[in-house]
Amino acid sequence: MQLYLNGEAQEFNVTTVAELVASLQLTGKRIAVERNEQIVPRSRHAETALEEFDRIEIVHAIGGG
Amino acid sequence: MTSVQAPAASVDQSLQIAGRTFQSRLLVGTGKYKDFAETGAAIQASGAEIVTFAVRRANIGQDADAPNLLDVVSPDRYTLLPNTAGCYNARDAVRTCQLARELLDGHSLVKLEVLGDESTLYPNVVETLKSARELIDDGFDVMVYTSDDPIVAAELESMGACAVMPLGSLIGSGHGILNPYNLGLIVENARVPVLVDAGIGTASDAALAMEMGCAGVLMNSAIAHARQPVLMAQAMRKAIEAGREAFLAGRMPRKLQGEASSPNEGRIQA
């Protein structure tokens, strides 16, 4: 299905947030996920299904002041 | 200039923010360092206990094993302060804080900054007030970057901000404290900690903020852009401590005329 990941349209063969995170090799990393502007808590990655054209944001911590 | 009376006790009280206690009154950022090793060394030399960082989109498809900032600045060792740097409206700032809370497993302390434009990075006070209210209602402990307007500072405090953080001068400008009179008014009226959050250029700027009775100072560029960041981090630690002690000690009155330190009696005279 097509997803907008961090603002870019991309094709993925996944059904849940957990599968998406795994496909990006980010499982276990310090990240946070938002689906259509709603936080998806880490504990719910596995049960949160994705739908075509979902807007997904995956963020992490970087240096800043 | 308004002067704030220091507490009578000769032993200083710790800095308290949102129910937590800190020995260091220097808060540092993590941006602009040449690498994580320098970031870590500078933070250690600064003695800071509260360390701020930014939240950004992860670099998808890049080296998944690349070191992460939070490996260097461990949440076990430091009180992490996610910030909303780069947000220009309340909506983005609130989303960023919510993402940060998820990133840090429910951590509620955040630094709110909502900017007005890209050339000055001056705070957008309207959006700042709006997002502060939303975040406080949502259970966040909000330290708010704001202008040096005493009325806005009081408004943020009455709204429930856990710290008010006026700029000394523009972010990254290194111009120091340009309006000490306004800063003095803010400190005098506040019942929450007031921290200078932008514009510090060198150690004397930090010392001045502390001498004026500020509860602390937050800085990034002044350390990271020094020729020797680790040495400057150490200088800043000392400046914060010296400024705080000078505030507690209470400075001598200014006089218009000279007054000799040595006694006049017993001078040899022709």
HADDOCK unambig.tbl for C-alpha pairs under 7 A between the chains (distance, minus, plus):
assign (segid A and resid 6 and name CA) (segid B and resid 57 and name CA) 6.39 0.50 0.50
assign (segid A and resid 24 and name CA) (segid B and resid 60 and name CA) 6.84 0.50 0.50
assign (segid A and resid 24 and name CA) (segid B and resid 61 and name CA) 6.68 0.50 0.50
assign (segid A and resid 25 and name CA) (segid B and resid 64 and name CA) 6.33 0.50 0.50
assign (segid A and resid 26 and name CA) (segid B and resid 64 and name CA) 6.79 0.50 0.50
assign (segid A and resid 30 and name CA) (segid B and resid 103 and name CA) 6.36 0.50 0.50
assign (segid A and resid 31 and name CA) (segid B and resid 103 and name CA) 5.58 0.50 0.50
assign (segid A and resid 32 and name CA) (segid B and resid 99 and name CA) 5.82 0.50 0.50
assign (segid A and resid 32 and name CA) (segid B and resid 102 and name CA) 5.76 0.50 0.50
assign (segid A and resid 32 and name CA) (segid B and resid 103 and name CA) 4.86 0.50 0.50
assign (segid A and resid 39 and name CA) (segid B and resid 99 and name CA) 6.68 0.50 0.50
assign (segid A and resid 41 and name CA) (segid B and resid 102 and name CA) 6.44 0.50 0.50
assign (segid A and resid 57 and name CA) (segid B and resid 57 and name CA) 6.89 0.50 0.50
assign (segid A and resid 58 and name CA) (segid B and resid 57 and name CA) 5.71 0.50 0.50
assign (segid A and resid 58 and name CA) (segid B and resid 58 and name CA) 5.81 0.50 0.50
assign (segid A and resid 59 and name CA) (segid B and resid 55 and name CA) 6.40 0.50 0.50
assign (segid A and resid 59 and name CA) (segid B and resid 56 and name CA) 5.20 0.50 0.50
assign (segid A and resid 59 and name CA) (segid B and resid 57 and name CA) 4.13 0.50 0.50
assign (segid A and resid 59 and name CA) (segid B and resid 58 and name CA) 4.71 0.50 0.50
assign (segid A and resid 60 and name CA) (segid B and resid 55 and name CA) 5.71 0.50 0.50
assign (segid A and resid 60 and name CA) (segid B and resid 56 and name CA) 5.72 0.50 0.50
assign (segid A and resid 60 and name CA) (segid B and resid 57 and name CA) 6.28 0.50 0.50
assign (segid A and resid 60 and name CA) (segid B and resid 58 and name CA) 5.38 0.50 0.50
assign (segid A and resid 61 and name CA) (segid B and resid 53 and name CA) 6.46 0.50 0.50
assign (segid A and resid 61 and name CA) (segid B and resid 54 and name CA) 5.78 0.50 0.50
assign (segid A and resid 61 and name CA) (segid B and resid 55 and name CA) 4.84 0.50 0.50
assign (segid A and resid 61 and name CA) (segid B and resid 56 and name CA) 6.47 0.50 0.50
assign (segid A and resid 61 and name CA) (segid B and resid 69 and name CA) 6.31 0.50 0.50
assign (segid A and resid 61 and name CA) (segid B and resid 70 and name CA) 6.89 0.50 0.50
assign (segid A and resid 62 and name CA) (segid B and resid 53 and name CA) 6.01 0.50 0.50
assign (segid A and resid 62 and name CA) (segid B and resid 54 and name CA) 5.25 0.50 0.50
assign (segid A and resid 62 and name CA) (segid B and resid 55 and name CA) 6.04 0.50 0.50
assign (segid A and resid 62 and name CA) (segid B and resid 56 and name CA) 6.66 0.50 0.50
assign (segid A and resid 62 and name CA) (segid B and resid 69 and name CA) 5.82 0.50 0.50
assign (segid A and resid 63 and name CA) (segid B and resid 30 and name CA) 4.36 0.50 0.50
assign (segid A and resid 63 and name CA) (segid B and resid 31 and name CA) 4.10 0.50 0.50
assign (segid A and resid 63 and name CA) (segid B and resid 53 and name CA) 5.21 0.50 0.50
assign (segid A and resid 63 and name CA) (segid B and resid 54 and name CA) 5.87 0.50 0.50
assign (segid A and resid 63 and name CA) (segid B and resid 69 and name CA) 6.74 0.50 0.50
assign (segid A and resid 64 and name CA) (segid B and resid 29 and name CA) 5.67 0.50 0.50
assign (segid A and resid 64 and name CA) (segid B and resid 30 and name CA) 4.88 0.50 0.50
assign (segid A and resid 64 and name CA) (segid B and resid 31 and name CA) 3.79 0.50 0.50
assign (segid A and resid 64 and name CA) (segid B and resid 52 and name CA) 6.82 0.50 0.50
assign (segid A and resid 64 and name CA) (segid B and resid 53 and name CA) 4.64 0.50 0.50
assign (segid A and resid 64 and name CA) (segid B and resid 54 and name CA) 4.79 0.50 0.50
assign (segid A and resid 65 and name CA) (segid B and resid 29 and name CA) 4.03 0.50 0.50
assign (segid A and resid 65 and name CA) (segid B and resid 30 and name CA) 5.91 0.50 0.50
assign (segid A and resid 65 and name CA) (segid B and resid 31 and name CA) 5.64 0.50 0.50
assign (segid A and resid 65 and name CA) (segid B and resid 52 and name CA) 5.99 0.50 0.50
assign (segid A and resid 65 and name CA) (segid B and resid 53 and name CA) 6.05 0.50 0.50
assign (segid A and resid 65 and name CA) (segid B and resid 220 and name CA) 5.38 0.50 0.50
